[in-house]
Amino acid sequence: MDTHLAFSKRRSEVVDRILIPKFYDPDLSDSLRIASKEFDLPELGEILLPGSAGSRLGDWVRREEYGGGDIPYVRTSDLSHWRIRSDFKKGVSEELYDRLRAKQDVLAGDILMVAHGTYLVGDVAFVAPEDSRIVIQDHVFRLRVDSTKGLDAYLLLAALSTVFVKRQVRSRQFSADIIDKIGDRHLGIRVPIPKNGTLQREAAARVRNVLEAQSATREAIKEASESSLRMTRERAEAKYGFTVKRAAIRNRILIPKYYDPELEAELEEAVRVTGERWLSIGKLIADGVISAETGVEVGKMAYGTGTIPFIRTTDLVDWELKLDVRHGVGQEVYEAFDPKGTLAPRDVILVRDGTYLVGSSALVSPDDLPAMFCGGLYRLRVKKEGAVDPHTLLALLNLPLVRRQMRAKQFTRDVIDTLGHRLLEVTIPSPFGKTAQELAHQVEEIMRRKADLKRGIGETIRLIEPRIPSIGEGRPSWSMR
């Protein structure tokens, strides 16, 4: 009997000279047959407008253009939870946007889909009206539904998020040089559309409600930012030169940005204006207020052995953990690394290793558990119950001056950037002060909304997920948890 572990194909069954075994996975053929009883399964290319009007890749932008303005340059890692990340890492100029706007032709209601990468290939996001002024990277598709087909983008967004579709994406992607891509094979993906019209309308309505609630939540974050809390993004700032006395050199560190005089001056000004103390992370640890520990590395052979999420640096987005975590491990692995590598409710995790992700943080909710975390992350845990609210800690770690300190202190080790133990040097406003307490209430409400929305996404996808046991086994997914 043919299974995904071993099967045979006739020469006449080979498509376009493709010899990748997973492309012909017999489990997928069985899944399509079973799903066809309750779903129409049109190819994606049949749902979209013809040609480049329906599916178009974005454009390559030179690194010199990064930081040129506030227009989001949407890359593969900027698509999460059906939206473009609000804390996008790269901004480009208005001039560049005007130059590419007509060619990219991005409109509200379009869907973005990751075309190149590894585990991100197939991720999708909706272009909301407030997100339409963007420039898309050349690793991202812009998809547009053909309205004459009787389907809308809301339903398609949910359908493309199912494990049923993601399994097809995995079978169709291939390695090109050092990156995986799907090419035009995405147009042949079979999309599950419920034959039940009532179910179609309910799913589309749920997607619309989630997207509208996401916009409202982002507005709440924006309102909080006006009082001192706001998401930070990397911006290129020219530093033409400054001097540092030999006596001021710390630990033989000779990285110029480590001594950024503008940052030092702004920190001093913040203390003067607020009248509140700024304490180092190291001080809070030494006083026993919080603990800071790194995670574990389970090894690639452990991936796919179970459905317990193994959280990596790319799984943190907009203060929360992604719903669709890419790697899962088994119960035995989890127990072997418990408690060092496991998470608990109200833990704050922060990216230690990476590049532009360094300093990103998220709050762990009960819905995220059980879960493990990798060595590239710090787990910050409040040790004195009631001394510090984790929502306060999350808020303070995302203040602009705090994130800028992390950016100034990160350094390159081998082939990757890291914050290392320099996290202990980073200072934050006292978590016991008035400002911190006010932020705690705001952030707690924001995180409550975000948790509700994440559950809403999972429930909507489950509503139209073809119920096929073999699909998605051995890995975590928002449609299975």
Secondary structure, 3 states (H helix, E strand, C coil): CCECCECCCCHHHCCCCCCCHHHHCHHHHHHHHHHCCCEECCEHHHHECCHHHCEEECECCCHHHCCCCCEEEECHHHEECEEECCCCCCEECHHHHHHHHHHHCCCCCCEEEECEECCCCCCEEECCHHHCCCEEECCEEEECECHHHCCCHHHHHHHHCCHHHHHHHHHHCEEECCEEECHHHHHHCECCEECCHHHHHHHHHHHHHHHHHHHHHHHHHHHHHCCCCCCCCCCCCCCCCCCCCHHHCCCCCCCHHHHCHHHHHHHHHHHHHHCCCEEEHHHHHHCCCEEEEECECCCHHHCCCCCEEEECHHHEECEEECCCCCCEECHHHHHHCCCCCECCCCCEEEECEECCCCCCEEECCHHHCCCEEECCEEEEEECCCCCCCHHHHHHHHCCHHHHHHHHHHCEEECCEEECHHHHHHCEEECCCCHHHHHHHHHHHHHHHHHHHHHHHHHHHHHHHCCCCCCCCCCCCCCCCC
